[in-house]
Amino acid sequence: MKNRVRVLRVEQNWSQAELAEQLNVSRQTVNAIETEKYDPSLPLAFKIGRLFGKPIEEIFFPEDGEAPG
């Protein structure tokens, strides 16, 4: 699954560690999500969506799909 987590994090000027702290996960987890080596659980995906103020469909999308907006 592709995602826009890194782009959204950089737009907020947050480090991976800062995002991890807000999500209550490790920095390594944030790195794995950003590099698309790990797909977050549904509850974590919703938490990421709430944090960035976006529906999860605007953050996560299928590999064969196009990135939203």
Phi and psi in degrees as a GROMACS rama.xvg file:
@    title "Ramachandran Plot"
@    xaxis  label "Phi"
@    yaxis  label "Psi"
@TYPE xy
-85.4112  160.414  LYS-2
-156.392  166.514  ASN-3
-112.996  21.9484  ARG-4
-60.0603  -45.8472  VAL-5
-60.9322  -45.7803  ARG-6
-59.0958  -46.69  VAL-7
-66.1066  -38.6071  LEU-8
-64.2532  -45.2075  ARG-9
-63.763  -37.7773  VAL-10
-59.763  -29.3086  GLU-11
-89.5423  -2.62614  GLN-12
58.5847  38.9352  ASN-13
-101.995  142.996  TRP-14
-78.8887  167.563  SER-15
-60.9936  -37.6963  GLN-16
-64.9181  -40.0066  ALA-17
-65.157  -42.7722  GLU-18
-64.3077  -43.6515  LEU-19
-57.8707  -42.6712  ALA-20
-62.5967  -42.1058  GLU-21
-67.0104  -29.749  GLN-22
-92.7169  -7.07122  LEU-23
62.1428  43.0287  ASN-24
-131.766  174.26  VAL-25
-80.7669  159.771  SER-26
-62.3384  -34.3475  ARG-27
-62.8978  -35.266  GLN-28
-65.1197  -44.5321  THR-29
-60.8148  -43.8211  VAL-30
-61.1374  -43.5568  ASN-31
-64.6735  -37.5728  ALA-32
-65.9637  -47.1864  ILE-33
-62.7801  -35.0661  GLU-34
-90.501  7.56176  THR-35
60.767  32.2665  GLU-36
-95.7492  -8.86215  LYS-37
-146.423  129.567  TYR-38
-95.7477  125.59  ASP-39
-67.8625  157.245  PRO-40
-63.6758  161.759  SER-41
-59.8175  -45.7222  LEU-42
-58.782  -39.2978  PRO-43
-68.7052  -38.8995  LEU-44
-60.7166  -42.5955  ALA-45
-65.5702  -37.5941  PHE-46
-63.6153  -41.331  LYS-47
-62.5073  -44.5845  ILE-48
-59.034  -46.3016  GLY-49
-62.0868  -42.2522  ARG-50
-60.892  -40.6406  LEU-51
-91.0176  -2.75231  PHE-52
68.7291  34.6447  GLY-53
-135.464  149.287  LYS-54
-67.7605  150.961  PRO-55
-60.5709  -25.704  ILE-56
-65.6951  -19.7575  GLU-57
-89.1451  -7.98298  GLU-58
-109.841  -41.5936  ILE-59
-116.148  140.345  PHE-60
-153.893  156.53  PHE-61
-61.5322  152.418  PRO-62
-59.4713  -32.3718  GLU-63
-89.6312  0.744032  ASP-64
-94.9232  171.014  GLY-65
-95.1631  149.004  GLU-66
-64.1757  135.741  ALA-67
-68.0477  150.598  PRO-68
